């Protein structure tokens, strides 16, 4: 059941470090944090603010051969989208929380976007889609 609600899985070095970043800096909600002693597994699920329906499963790189996948996931960066209904409010909130943007806000034909990097090297678009744009209409379905 837990796997059914997860849309994206991110490999992390340390669960507590990841929770502190996503919950503390980005304002994600901690949905589940369960340890299964029989399998020595921990399920940590966080959800973006605003209830977009997307959740992240934070999976620790537990084997030496998985370590290279932390940061540059599977040999390349992961591009993620954090959608907002108030771009400037959330942009300032993230900056206040110490998030550094590697691309400053820009107006695109689909909306307003800025890019930041998380502590694992994944790139995130903070994005407010322009009402009526085809991308926005697909995102609402």
C-alpha positions as CSV (number, residue, x, y, z in Angstrom):
1,X,0.0,0.0,0.0
2,X,2.8,2.4,0.8
3,X,4.4,1.9,-2.6
4,X,1.0,2.7,-4.2
5,X,1.0,6.2,-2.8
6,X,4.6,7.0,-3.8
7,X,5.1,8.6,-7.2
8,X,8.8,9.5,-6.9
9,X,11.6,7.8,-5.0
10,X,14.8,9.6,-4.1
11,X,18.0,7.9,-2.9
12,X,19.4,9.7,0.2
13,X,22.5,9.4,2.3
14,X,20.8,9.9,5.6
15,X,17.1,9.9,6.5
16,X,17.3,12.5,9.2
17,X,19.3,14.8,7.0
18,X,16.8,14.4,4.2
19,X,13.8,14.9,6.5
20,X,15.4,18.1,7.9
21,X,15.9,19.5,4.4
22,X,12.5,18.6,2.8
23,X,10.4,19.3,5.9
24,X,12.4,22.1,7.4
25,X,13.6,24.0,4.4
26,X,11.0,23.2,1.7
27,X,7.9,22.9,4.0
28,X,7.1,19.3,3.0
29,X,4.8,17.3,5.2
30,X,6.0,14.2,6.9
31,X,3.5,11.6,5.8
32,X,5.0,8.4,7.1
33,X,8.2,7.3,9.0
34,X,8.1,3.6,9.7
35,X,10.8,1.2,10.6
36,X,10.4,-2.5,9.8
37,X,12.8,-4.4,12.0
38,X,12.3,-7.7,10.3
39,X,13.5,-6.4,7.0
40,X,15.7,-3.6,8.5
41,X,14.0,-1.1,6.3
42,X,12.7,2.4,7.0
43,X,9.8,4.0,5.0
44,X,10.0,7.8,5.0
45,X,7.4,9.5,2.8
46,X,7.1,13.2,2.5
47,X,4.6,15.3,0.5
48,X,5.0,18.8,-1.0
49,X,3.1,21.7,0.5
50,X,-0.3,22.4,-1.1
51,X,-1.4,18.8,-1.4
52,X,-0.5,18.3,-5.0
53,X,-1.0,14.5,-4.6
54,X,2.7,13.7,-5.3
55,X,4.7,12.1,-2.6
56,X,8.4,11.3,-2.3
57,X,9.8,8.1,-0.9
58,X,13.2,8.7,0.7
59,X,15.3,5.6,0.3
60,X,18.6,5.3,1.9
61,X,21.6,4.0,-0.2
62,X,22.3,1.0,2.0
63,X,24.7,-0.9,-0.2
64,X,28.2,0.3,-1.4
65,X,27.2,-0.1,-5.0
66,X,24.3,2.3,-4.4
67,X,26.4,5.1,-3.1
68,X,27.3,6.5,-6.5
69,X,23.6,7.0,-7.1
70,X,23.3,9.5,-4.3
71,X,23.3,13.0,-5.6
72,X,23.6,12.4,-9.3
73,X,20.9,9.8,-9.4
74,X,21.6,6.9,-11.8
75,X,24.4,8.8,-13.5
76,X,22.4,12.0,-14.1
77,X,20.6,14.7,-12.2
78,X,16.9,14.2,-11.4
79,X,14.7,17.1,-12.4
80,X,11.7,17.7,-10.1
81,X,8.9,20.1,-10.0
82,X,7.5,21.9,-6.9
83,X,4.3,23.6,-8.1
84,X,2.9,26.6,-6.2
85,X,-0.1,28.8,-6.4
86,X,1.9,31.8,-5.1
87,X,5.3,31.9,-6.6
88,X,6.8,35.0,-4.9
89,X,5.5,33.9,-1.4
90,X,7.1,30.5,-1.7
91,X,10.3,31.8,-3.4
92,X,10.9,34.2,-0.5
93,X,10.0,31.5,2.0
94,X,12.6,29.1,0.5
95,X,15.3,31.8,0.4
96,X,14.6,32.7,4.0
97,X,15.0,29.0,4.9
98,X,18.5,29.1,3.3
99,X,17.7,27.5,-0.1
100,X,20.0,28.8,-2.8
101,X,18.6,29.2,-6.3
102,X,20.9,28.4,-9.1
103,X,18.6,30.1,-11.6
104,X,16.8,33.2,-10.5
105,X,13.0,33.7,-11.3
106,X,12.2,33.9,-14.9
107,X,8.9,34.4,-16.8
108,X,8.3,31.7,-19.4
109,X,5.4,31.2,-21.7
110,X,4.1,28.5,-19.3
111,X,4.5,30.5,-16.1
112,X,7.1,31.7,-13.5
113,X,10.0,29.4,-12.7
114,X,13.2,29.4,-10.6
115,X,15.6,26.5,-10.1
116,X,17.2,25.3,-6.9
117,X,19.4,22.3,-6.0
118,X,18.7,20.1,-3.0
119,X,21.4,18.6,-0.8
120,X,21.6,15.5,-3.0
121,X,22.3,17.4,-6.2
122,X,18.8,17.0,-7.6
123,X,17.4,20.0,-9.5
124,X,14.0,21.4,-8.6
125,X,11.8,23.9,-10.6
126,X,9.8,26.1,-8.3
127,X,7.0,26.7,-10.7
128,X,3.7,28.6,-10.9
129,X,1.9,27.6,-14.1
130,X,0.1,30.4,-16.0
131,X,-3.7,29.9,-15.8
132,X,-5.1,28.5,-19.1
133,X,-1.7,27.3,-20.4
134,X,-2.0,23.7,-21.8
135,X,0.6,22.5,-19.3
136,X,-1.4,23.9,-16.4
137,X,-4.6,22.3,-17.7
138,X,-2.9,18.9,-17.9
139,X,-1.5,19.3,-14.4
140,X,-5.0,19.9,-13.0
141,X,-6.3,16.6,-14.3
